[in-house]
Amino acid sequence: MQISDLIPWGRHKDKTPSGEGNDSTNPLVSLQRDINHVFEDFWHKVENGWTGRRDTMGMFGPSTDITETDKNVDVSVELPGMTQDDIDISLSHDALTIRGEKKVEHEEERKGVYMSERSYGSFYRTVPLPAGVDADKADATFKNGVLTISLPKTPEAQAKIKHIPVKAA
């Protein structure tokens, strides 16, 4: 048996990974390319708000849905295992910021064995808002682990909305 029989791309010449440059059969070039793809994929996900789930809260923040209508901007955030006391919401003229901290502690003692598990995590999420949101009429509710924030638009902002009819070509 030769060492090339142990390498997956060494067994079948027709399945050789395509390489960069003239060195497509070199396993080190293939390994370097694969490692580069892993890092590029990771940073792409980080830059685009990846919520790569490691637990129910996610790696970088909770799952968030944002919808905008002519009259409202609605934000819905999944916060399982949290209470309304764990959440802080602030609103500036152009952004909504949601902060929270999750603490989970579990202690158990039986048959002379003491077990203690603790996990902590905090997050914040800033949502840019369109002009014309009426901060004085903002409303937030928390039910079954879901935070829902309704941000009505001012009458002036609603009046500036112009619908354009679509015509057949």
DABELVEN-V461867 format. One record per pair of residues at least 24 apart in sequence whose C-alpha atoms are under 7 Angstrom apart, sorted by the first residue. I is the first residue (numbers start at 1). J is the second residue. If there is no record, write none. Layout:
# DABELVEN-V461867
{{I/J} {I/J}}
This chain:
# DABELVEN-V461867
{{56/80} {61/123} {70/158} {71/152} {71/153} {71/158} {72/150} {72/151} {72/152} {72/153} {73/150} {73/151} {73/152} {74/149} {74/150} {74/151} {75/148} {75/149} {75/150} {76/146} {76/147} {76/148} {76/149} {77/146} {77/147} {77/148} {78/145} {78/146} {78/147} {79/145} {79/146} {79/147} {80/145} {81/145} {82/145} {84/142} {91/135} {94/128} {94/129} {94/130} {94/131} {95/126} {95/127} {95/128} {95/129} {96/126} {96/127} {96/128} {96/129} {97/124} {97/125} {97/126} {97/127} {98/124} {98/125} {98/126} {99/123} {99/124} {99/125} {100/124} {132/157}}
